[in-house]
Amino acid sequence: MKKTLNSKEHKILLEMLYQLRVNTAMRQSDLANLLKVPQSFISKIESGERRIDYIELREILKCLNKNVIEFLIEFENKMNATRK
């Protein structure tokens, strides 16, 4: 299995997370405070410097008031659209 960091899929995931945060009018520092992590943690995720696991994704989405299943469906739809 090839590495996913910097892959098209990873970039789509990061863009979706970024847009979700921005659309909720939340700054990186606001999200970081909710997660009890440094602001640099969020910055590194959004820049692709740091990967996240499912548990971290779930916690981030919870703070952004987004259902995990809905987010994953949107992700899959975007992935399918890029394959066409």
Contacts in CASP RR format, 6 or more apart in sequence:
PFRMAT RR
TARGET T0000
AUTHOR 0000-0000-0000
METHOD contacts of the structure
MODEL  1
MKKTLNSKEHKILLEMLYQLRVNTAMRQSDLANLLKVPQSFISKIESGER
RIDYIELREILKCLNKNVIEFLIEFENKMNATRK
4 10 0 8 1.000
4 51 0 8 1.000
5 48 0 8 1.000
5 51 0 8 1.000
6 48 0 8 1.000
8 82 0 8 1.000
9 79 0 8 1.000
10 48 0 8 1.000
10 51 0 8 1.000
12 75 0 8 1.000
12 78 0 8 1.000
12 79 0 8 1.000
12 82 0 8 1.000
13 75 0 8 1.000
14 45 0 8 1.000
14 46 0 8 1.000
14 47 0 8 1.000
14 48 0 8 1.000
16 71 0 8 1.000
16 74 0 8 1.000
16 75 0 8 1.000
16 78 0 8 1.000
17 45 0 8 1.000
17 46 0 8 1.000
17 60 0 8 1.000
18 46 0 8 1.000
20 61 0 8 1.000
20 64 0 8 1.000
20 66 0 8 1.000
20 71 0 8 1.000
21 28 0 8 1.000
21 31 0 8 1.000
21 42 0 8 1.000
21 46 0 8 1.000
21 64 0 8 1.000
24 64 0 8 1.000
24 65 0 8 1.000
26 64 0 8 1.000
28 39 0 8 1.000
28 42 0 8 1.000
28 43 0 8 1.000
28 46 0 8 1.000
29 39 0 8 1.000
29 42 0 8 1.000
31 42 0 8 1.000
31 60 0 8 1.000
31 63 0 8 1.000
31 64 0 8 1.000
32 38 0 8 1.000
32 39 0 8 1.000
32 41 0 8 1.000
32 42 0 8 1.000
34 63 0 8 1.000
35 41 0 8 1.000
35 42 0 8 1.000
35 59 0 8 1.000
35 60 0 8 1.000
35 63 0 8 1.000
41 50 0 8 1.000
43 49 0 8 1.000
44 50 0 8 1.000
45 52 0 8 1.000
45 60 0 8 1.000
52 60 0 8 1.000
57 68 0 8 1.000
58 68 0 8 1.000
61 67 0 8 1.000
61 68 0 8 1.000
61 71 0 8 1.000
END
